[in-house]
Amino acid sequence: MGRKKAEAAAVALTNPRAARLYRLLTLLGDGPLTRPQLVRRLKLDVRGFYRDLEALRGLGIEVAAGDDNRYALAVALDDALARLPFPDPGLNFRDVQQLSRGDTTAHRKLRQRITSFLNGTGGPNKPR
C-alpha cells in the first residue's frame, strides 16, 4: 500500500480505535513499556497491537522498540497527540461555528476548515 493510501486509511479511525490509540500514546508518554505490558493494559492481542503501531506510523507518529524490548515514543507526547485525529464528534454547523470563535491556533484552524468547506476548496473528500 502506498504511503498516501496508508495515511488516508489510518486517519479514518473508529471511535474505539481512536480512544485506544490515545491510551497507547498516553501510556508511552509515561515512559517505555514492554509489548506484554501494553497488550495487557490495552486489552489487545499481539496482532491488534501491531496494527495499532502501523496506524500510528501512518499518522506520522513513530513508536520505537528499544534494545531492552521496550516501546517508547520517538517524539514528545504533545507532538504525537497533535497528529492523532479526533473521530467525528457529531457536531452541527452551529456547534462548529461557536467552537471556532477565539484566538488560539485551534480556533483559527477550525475557522479555515469551515471556510474551505463552504467554498468547496477542501474537506476530507475533496482533493486539495
ChimeraX attribute file (.defattr): number of C-alpha atoms within 10 A of each C-alpha:
attribute: neighborCount
match mode: 1-to-1
recipient: residues
	/A:1	7
	/A:2	7
	/A:3	9
	/A:4	10
	/A:5	11
	/A:6	15
	/A:7	18
	/A:8	15
	/A:9	14
	/A:10	22
	/A:11	20
	/A:12	16
	/A:13	18
	/A:14	13
	/A:15	13
	/A:16	10
	/A:17	14
	/A:18	20
	/A:19	14
	/A:20	16
	/A:21	21
	/A:22	17
	/A:23	15
	/A:24	20
	/A:25	22
	/A:26	16
	/A:27	19
	/A:28	21
	/A:29	17
	/A:30	11
	/A:31	11
	/A:32	20
	/A:33	18
	/A:34	15
	/A:35	16
	/A:36	15
	/A:37	14
	/A:38	21
	/A:39	17
	/A:40	11
	/A:41	12
	/A:42	16
	/A:43	12
	/A:44	15
	/A:45	12
	/A:46	14
	/A:47	10
	/A:48	13
	/A:49	19
	/A:50	14
	/A:51	12
	/A:52	19
	/A:53	18
	/A:54	18
	/A:55	25
	/A:56	22
	/A:57	15
	/A:58	19
	/A:59	19
	/A:60	14
	/A:61	23
	/A:62	17
	/A:63	19
	/A:64	15
	/A:65	16
	/A:66	12
	/A:67	7
	/A:68	9
	/A:69	13
	/A:70	17
	/A:71	19
	/A:72	20
	/A:73	21
	/A:74	14
	/A:75	13
	/A:76	12
	/A:77	16
	/A:78	11
	/A:79	11
	/A:80	21
	/A:81	15
	/A:82	10
	/A:83	13
	/A:84	20
	/A:85	14
	/A:86	16
	/A:87	15
	/A:88	10
	/A:89	7
	/A:90	7
	/A:91	10
	/A:92	8
	/A:93	9
	/A:94	9
	/A:95	10
	/A:96	16
	/A:97	14
	/A:98	11
	/A:99	14
	/A:100	19
	/A:101	13
	/A:102	11
	/A:103	8
	/A:104	9
	/A:105	9
	/A:106	13
	/A:107	17
	/A:108	14
	/A:109	12
	/A:110	16
	/A:111	19
	/A:112	14
	/A:113	17
	/A:114	18
	/A:115	14
	/A:116	14
	/A:117	14
	/A:118	11
	/A:119	9
	/A:120	11
	/A:121	12
	/A:122	16
	/A:123	14
	/A:124	10
	/A:125	6
	/A:126	9
	/A:127	7
	/A:128	9
